[in-house]
Amino acid sequence: MNNYGKKTSTKIQLQGFWGSDKEFKGFCAADKVVGKAAAFLYILLGVKTVYAPVMSRGAIDTLERYDIQSLYDCSVDKIINRAGTGICPMEETVWDISSPEEALIAVKIKLTELLNSQFH
């Protein structure tokens, strides 16, 4: 089984939050690891603070740009994939994106590609 068989934080966020009637504006969020892709999703959710033990500098900068407080124990240049062989596919997908709306589209496309690659 490849690494994408496990649910990623980004996938869980998309499945659990969008399409629900839940309101997250002003809430605080906590996660194990937050990269730039997750940061964009938190921006779209309207949270006011994001905490993670590990957060990428791209996530920190992105949250700051949208006046969202970032709390973390360790900042890293980039989030590494679960296999430890390179950059996280979600982090890589949004690396050069600056719009949360554009990031959401890119993340959805990437998740579809990763899910489809499991079955080929």
N, C-alpha and C positions, 0 to 999 in steps of 0.2 A: 504494500500500500504506500502511495506517495504521501508527502507532507500535506497535500491539499485535502486529504480525506478527513482531516480533523477540522472542526469548526474554527475559523479564525475570528478574532475579535471584530474585525470589520464586517464579516459575514453575519455574525450574531447581531451587531448593531443594525444592519440593514433589515434583517428579518424581524427583530423585536421591536423596532421603533417606528419605521415607516409603515404607513397604512393603518396604524393604530390610532385610537382617539386619545392617547396619553399626551399630556402637555409637559414639556421639560424646560421651558423657559425659566431661567433663574436658578435651576437646580445645580448641584455640584455632582461631578462624575468622577468615578475612580475605576482604574483599569490596571492590569499588570504591566502592559507595555503600550505606549502611545507613540505612534509615528505620525507623519504628516497626513496620511489618508484618514486615520481615525480623528485627528485634529479637525479636519474639514467637516467630518460628520458631526462632531460635537458642536461646531460652529452652527451648522444647519439646525441642530436641535435647540440651540439657544441657551446652552448651559452657561453659567457664569464662572465656574472654576473646574479645572481638570487636574486630577492627581494620578500619578503613576510612579512606581519605583524607578522605571526606566522610560525616558522620553527623548526622542530625537530632537536635534537642534532645529530641524525643519518644522517639527510640530510646535516647539516653543515659539519660534519666530512667527508662525502662522497664527497661533492663538493670541499672541501679543498684538499682532496687527488688527485683530478683531476685538481687542480689549477684554480678552478672557484670561483670567489668572491661571498660570500653569504652576503646579507644585510637583516636584520630582526629587528623588534621591540621587539620581545619576543621569546626566545628559550624555548622549552619544551622537556621533556624526550622522549615523544612519542605523536603521533597524535591520538586523540580519535575519535571513530566513531561518526556519526551524531546523533545517539540515546544517546550518552554519557554513553554507557554501557560497553565499553571496547576499546581495541586498534583498530585503523582503519584497515580494512582487507588488504589494500594495504601495509601499514606499516608493518603489521605482516608478509605478504607474502615475503617481501625482508629483513626482520630483520637480517638474518644470511648470506645474499648474499653480495659478495664483487665485483662482475663483472657486469658492466652495461648490457652486452649481456645476461647474465644469468638472470638478473633482468627483462629484457624485456620479455623473454620467460615466466618467472614465473607470471608476471603481466597479460600477455595475457591469460594464463591458468586460473588465478583467476577470471578475468573479465568474461570469458566464464562460469565458474562455478556459479558465482553470477547471471548472466543473466539467465542461465538455471534453477536456483533455484526459480526464480520469477514465473515460469510457472508450477511448480509442487506443 
